[in-house]
Amino acid sequence: MFFSKLMPHDGNFFVLFNQHADQIVSASESFLKFIEFYNDETLRAPYSEAVNKAEYAADEVVKEVHRRLHKTFITPIDRDQLFSLINTMDDVADLIQNSVEAMHLYNVKQMTGEMLRMAEICNQCCSRLRNAVSMLKDISSPEVAKSALKTCDEIDRLESDADRLLSTAITKLFRDDIEVRELIKLQRIYELLEEVTDRCEDVANLVEGIVLENS
């Protein structure tokens, strides 16, 4: 007992998680603008760079979380939960950046209404992800815990909306008169965006588990 008191405690993990969530939202907001202004290369370029900067900043937070996990003896919640949460959050940032890179790589010629709507859903998911993560430090409060679970449910509903939109968008691709290579490109972009919402749902599930175990 005496020895454990001498070991490092806490590590300010909740602060780091909030910082990472801020970068996720920054990336998703910039990505939405990237989609909106895609047809104007001079306008879309700054938003592409903003996504890259946010993803890099998020990676730096992940490194710091891993460093502190190795140095902190007593953590505020289960160590494995912390590790899983930050890594899954980072998947969200990575997928947003991957979507931008895929559009450049595939030289996508056009944006679609479904793609814009998908990007909007991604941004909504990321915003709620940040809200859910920000409540973790106070989940001992029944009201905060309840609010966190409600936010997780909202993310689940948005992910279901993205699933339905993906199905609709792909069906439309095959019905419209679109050149085959462009069809394949757009389908992959749709799938990447839906993956963003999938990972947000994964984060929501982890947050829900943490809340239920620790509130």
C-alpha positions in Angstrom: 0.0 0.0 0.0 2.8 2.4 0.9 4.6 1.6 -2.3 1.6 2.2 -4.4 1.2 5.7 -2.9 4.7 6.6 -4.1 3.9 5.6 -7.7 2.6 8.1 -10.3 -1.2 8.5 -10.3 -3.8 9.6 -12.9 -1.6 11.0 -15.7 -4.2 13.6 -16.8 -5.6 11.2 -19.3 -9.0 12.9 -19.6 -7.3 16.1 -20.7 -5.5 14.2 -23.4 -8.6 12.5 -24.6 -10.4 15.8 -24.8 -7.5 17.2 -26.9 -7.6 14.3 -29.2 -11.4 14.6 -29.6 -10.9 18.3 -30.5 -8.6 17.3 -33.3 -11.1 14.7 -34.6 -13.7 17.5 -34.8 -11.3 19.8 -36.4 -10.5 17.2 -39.0 -14.2 16.4 -39.6 -15.1 20.0 -40.0 -12.3 20.7 -42.4 -13.2 17.5 -44.4 -16.8 18.8 -44.7 -15.5 22.0 -46.1 -13.2 20.1 -48.4 -16.3 18.3 -49.8 -18.3 21.5 -50.1 -15.5 23.3 -52.0 -14.2 20.3 -53.9 -14.9 21.7 -57.3 -12.6 24.7 -56.6 -9.1 23.4 -56.1 -7.8 26.7 -54.7 -10.5 26.5 -52.0 -10.3 22.8 -51.2 -6.5 22.7 -50.8 -6.4 24.6 -47.5 -9.0 22.3 -46.0 -7.1 19.2 -47.2 -4.1 20.5 -45.4 -6.1 21.3 -42.3 -7.3 17.7 -42.2 -3.6 16.5 -42.3 -2.6 18.9 -39.6 -5.4 17.7 -37.3 -4.6 14.1 -37.9 -0.9 14.8 -37.1 -1.8 16.6 -33.9 -4.1 13.7 -33.0 -1.2 11.2 -33.5 1.0 13.3 -31.1 -1.7 13.0 -28.5 -1.8 9.2 -28.9 1.9 9.0 -28.4 1.7 11.0 -25.2 -1.2 8.8 -23.9 0.9 5.7 -24.6 3.9 7.3 -22.9 1.9 8.1 -19.8 0.3 4.7 -19.7 3.8 3.2 -19.4 4.8 5.7 -16.6 1.5 5.8 -14.6 1.0 3.2 -11.9 -2.6 4.0 -11.0 -5.0 5.2 -13.8 -8.4 6.8 -13.4 -10.1 3.9 -15.2 -9.0 0.5 -16.4 -5.7 0.7 -18.3 -6.9 -1.5 -21.1 -10.0 0.7 -21.5 -7.8 3.8 -21.9 -5.6 2.1 -24.4 -8.6 0.8 -26.5 -10.3 4.2 -26.3 -7.5 6.3 -27.6 -6.6 3.9 -30.3 -10.1 3.7 -31.6 -10.5 7.4 -31.5 -7.3 7.7 -33.5 -8.9 5.3 -36.1 -11.5 8.0 -36.7 -8.9 10.7 -37.4 -7.0 8.3 -39.6 -10.1 7.4 -41.7 -10.9 11.0 -42.3 -7.4 11.7 -43.6 -7.6 8.5 -45.6 -10.8 9.8 -47.3 -9.1 13.0 -48.4 -6.1 11.0 -49.6 -8.3 8.6 -51.5 -10.0 11.5 -53.4 -6.6 12.9 -54.4 -5.3 9.4 -55.3 -8.4 8.4 -57.3 -8.7 11.9 -58.9 -12.4 11.9 -58.2 -14.1 14.1 -60.7 -17.3 15.0 -59.0 -18.9 15.2 -55.6 -22.4 13.9 -55.1 -25.3 15.0 -52.8 -25.0 11.7 -51.0 -21.3 12.3 -50.4 -22.0 15.7 -48.9 -24.7 14.2 -46.7 -22.3 11.4 -45.6 -19.7 14.0 -44.7 -22.3 15.9 -42.6 -23.2 12.8 -40.7 -19.5 12.1 -40.1 -19.2 15.6 -38.7 -22.2 15.1 -36.5 -20.9 11.8 -35.2 -17.5 13.4 -34.4 -19.1 16.3 -32.6 -21.1 13.9 -30.4 -18.0 11.8 -29.9 -16.3 14.8 -28.4 -19.2 15.5 -26.1 -19.3 11.9 -24.9 -15.5 11.8 -24.2 -15.6 15.1 -22.4 -18.0 13.6 -19.8 -15.8 10.7 -18.8 -14.1 12.7 -16.0 -17.4 13.3 -14.3 -19.3 10.0 -14.8 -19.5 9.4 -11.1 -22.4 11.9 -11.3 -25.6 10.0 -12.2 -26.8 12.9 -14.4 -23.5 13.1 -16.3 -23.5 9.3 -16.8 -27.0 9.4 -18.1 -26.1 12.3 -20.5 -23.1 10.4 -21.7 -25.1 7.3 -22.5 -27.7 9.4 -24.3 -25.0 10.9 -26.5 -23.7 7.4 -27.3 -27.2 6.5 -28.4 -27.2 9.5 -30.7 -24.0 8.3 -32.3 -25.5 4.9 -32.8 -28.5 6.4 -34.6 -26.3 8.5 -36.8 -24.3 5.4 -37.7 -27.5 3.7 -38.7 -28.4 6.8 -40.9 -25.0 6.4 -42.6 -25.6 2.7 -43.2 -28.9 3.5 -45.0 -27.4 6.3 -46.9 -24.5 4.1 -48.1 -27.0 1.6 -49.4 -29.0 4.3 -51.2 -25.9 5.9 -52.6 -24.5 2.7 -54.0 -27.8 1.7 -55.5 -28.0 5.1 -57.2 -24.5 4.7 -58.6 -25.4 1.5 -60.4 -28.6 2.9 -61.7 -27.2 6.2 -63.1 -25.1 6.4 -66.2 -21.7 6.7 -64.7 -18.4 5.6 -66.2 -17.2 2.4 -64.6 -14.0 3.7 -63.2 -15.7 6.7 -61.6 -18.3 4.4 -60.1 -15.6 2.3 -58.4 -13.9 5.4 -57.1 -17.1 6.9 -55.7 -18.2 3.6 -54.1 -14.8 3.4 -52.3 -15.2 6.9 -51.0 -18.7 6.2 -49.7 -17.4 3.1 -47.9 -14.6 5.1 -46.3 -17.0 7.7 -45.0 -19.3 5.0 -43.6 -16.3 3.5 -41.9 -15.8 6.8 -40.1 -19.2 6.5 -38.6 -18.5 2.9 -37.8 -15.5 3.9 -35.8 -17.4 6.6 -34.0 -19.9 4.0 -33.0 -17.0 1.9 -31.7 -15.9 4.8 -29.6 -19.4 5.2 -28.3 -19.6 1.6 -27.4 -16.3 1.9 -25.4 -17.5 5.0 -23.7 -20.8 3.3 -22.8 -18.8 0.4 -21.3 -16.6 2.7 -19.3 -19.7 4.6 -18.0 -21.6 1.4 -17.0 -18.5 0.0 -15.2 -17.5 3.1 -13.4 -20.6 5.2 -12.7 
